Amino acid sequence: MKKVIIIIAIALTASLSATAQTTDKMNRIEVCKQNYHTLFGGEALTGQGTDPEMMDILQKFIFGEVFLTGELTLKQREMITCITLATMQTLPQLKAHAGAALNVGVTPEELREVMYLTAPFIGFPKMLNAVATVNEVFKERGISLPLEKQGTVTEETRHEAGMAIQDKQYPGGIASVMEELPSDMGKDVERFLTDYLFGEIYSRGALDLQTRELLGYCVLTTLEAESQLHSHYHGNINAGNSPETLTAAVIQCLPYIGFPAAIKALRVIKEEYAK
């Protein structure tokens, strides 16, 4: 009798395990389909096209698993995705996700600011490529250009505004890094950082400072800029982003940038969090 009970228990356990695995599998698939439809208005996992197997892997992983990791809204996830793709200059994918961002409530002004934010990190030419791609989406949606202005500083106030943001987010600035450059040109670089990055870009409207810091961290993650990742970790904490939010943001970048770059950024978060 005891032996029979043990056999029944083992069979029941195996049955429950198989059921759980099936449920998990179905959840991943259903979540993928739901997220994909919300973002793009189409159907995922169709089995169509030239590479249906890879599309199946890609869609299930991104929209069925990564999109469930951490506490990020769909708006945050799409802004993160868009700035990552803009940084990588993968413009066809950026165009698709720009449309998805609008579909989940990112405003045209917010999306434009996401693109503008890349300029200090990847340079003006790549930023302009990204802006042109997003502008194509705006035109297709009947959104009039140019959009409403979001600048908040003048020639007279840009330095003061930049200093206020920089001192709050990064006390001490980068003075020690710029010391002893030839002809003391490090002071010029310091001023550029204060007046341009913080004064003219970070002070703009549509996106708050907390969002800008989070998105900036995703750009640095994509660029594998390890030294800046350390300092911008603290900038994010000072702006009100938690270590958990930063971790989720890096994981959101992972399908687009790959494991090596994402793990490098996650290691930085781990090291700084441990301190």
Salt bridges, closest charged atoms under 4 A:
ASP56 OD2 - LYS60 NZ 3.06
GLU65 OE1 - ARG28 NH1 2.94
GLU78 OE1 - HIS97 ND1 2.82
GLU110 OE1 - LYS75 NZ 3.34
GLU113 OE2 - ARG112 NH2 3.77
GLU113 OE2 - ARG204 NH2 2.82
GLU113 OE1 - ARG212 NH2 3.15
GLU136 OE1 - LYS95 NZ 3.22
GLU140 OE2 - LYS95 NZ 2.87
ASP184 OD2 - LYS187 NZ 3.33
ASP188 OD1 - ARG191 NH2 3.06
ASP195 OD2 - ARG158 NH1 3.67
ASP195 OD1 - HIS159 ND1 2.56
GLU200 OE2 - ARG158 NE 3.28
GLU213 OE1 - HIS232 ND1 3.61
GLU224 OE1 - LYS264 NZ 3.25
GLU271 OE1 - HIS230 NE2 3.76
GLU272 OE2 - HIS230 ND1 2.62
GLU272 OE1 - HIS234 NE2 2.74
GLU272 OE2 - LYS275 NZ 3.45
